[in-house]
């Protein structure tokens, strides 16, 4: 959770390089600890980050991962 909060903070401060690194750290940390809900959310927010910074193809990857993780978690309404 800490990585994700830090990523959002860096994004809001327009430090896009740091934000990208922190989103990836959030995804990897949640994956390592098997927190599907946090992995799904981190992928979703990374998707919005890349969409907002003009990296549409990269955002599609993260949104796809978010969809997959929400589905695995059973959050079908969110997926």
C-alpha positions as CSV (number, residue, x, y, z in Angstrom):
1,X,0.0,0.0,0.0
2,X,2.8,2.4,0.8
3,X,4.3,2.1,-2.7
4,X,0.9,2.9,-4.2
5,X,0.3,5.9,-2.0
6,X,3.8,7.2,-2.8
7,X,3.1,6.6,-6.6
8,X,-0.1,8.6,-6.4
9,X,1.7,11.4,-4.5
10,X,4.5,11.6,-7.1
11,X,1.9,11.6,-9.9
12,X,0.0,14.5,-8.3
13,X,3.3,16.4,-8.0
14,X,4.1,15.7,-11.7
15,X,7.2,13.6,-10.9
16,X,6.3,11.1,-13.6
17,X,9.5,9.1,-13.5
18,X,9.3,8.4,-9.8
19,X,5.6,7.7,-10.1
20,X,6.2,5.0,-12.8
21,X,8.8,3.3,-10.7
22,X,6.6,3.3,-7.6
23,X,3.5,2.0,-9.5
24,X,5.7,-0.9,-10.7
25,X,7.0,-1.4,-7.1
26,X,3.4,-1.5,-5.8
27,X,2.4,-4.1,-8.4
28,X,5.5,-6.3,-7.7
29,X,5.1,-6.0,-3.9
30,X,1.4,-7.0,-4.0
31,X,2.1,-9.8,-6.4
32,X,4.9,-11.1,-4.1
33,X,2.6,-11.1,-1.1
34,X,-0.3,-12.5,-3.1
35,X,-2.7,-9.6,-2.4
36,X,-4.9,-9.8,-5.5
37,X,-7.0,-6.9,-4.6
38,X,-4.0,-4.6,-4.1
39,X,-2.4,-5.9,-7.3
40,X,-5.6,-5.2,-9.2
41,X,-5.9,-1.7,-7.8
42,X,-2.2,-0.9,-8.5
43,X,-2.6,-2.0,-12.1
44,X,-5.7,0.0,-12.5
45,X,-4.1,3.2,-11.1
46,X,-1.0,2.6,-13.2
47,X,-3.3,2.3,-16.2
48,X,-4.8,5.7,-15.5
49,X,-1.4,7.2,-14.9
50,X,-0.1,6.0,-18.3
51,X,-3.3,7.1,-20.0
52,X,-3.0,10.6,-18.5
53,X,0.7,10.9,-19.4
54,X,-0.1,10.0,-23.1
55,X,1.1,6.4,-23.1
56,X,-2.0,4.8,-24.4
57,X,-0.5,1.4,-25.3
58,X,1.1,1.0,-21.9
59,X,-2.1,2.0,-20.2
60,X,-3.9,-0.8,-22.1
61,X,-1.5,-3.3,-20.7
62,X,-2.1,-2.2,-17.1
63,X,-5.9,-2.0,-17.5
64,X,-5.8,-5.6,-18.9
65,X,-3.8,-6.8,-16.0
66,X,-6.2,-5.0,-13.6
67,X,-9.2,-6.7,-15.3
68,X,-7.5,-10.1,-15.0
69,X,-6.7,-9.6,-11.3
70,X,-10.1,-8.2,-10.4
71,X,-11.6,-11.3,-12.1
72,X,-9.3,-13.7,-10.2
73,X,-10.2,-11.9,-7.0
74,X,-13.9,-12.4,-7.8
75,X,-14.7,-8.7,-8.1
76,X,-16.7,-9.2,-11.2
77,X,-18.7,-6.0,-10.8
78,X,-15.4,-4.1,-10.7
79,X,-13.9,-6.0,-13.6
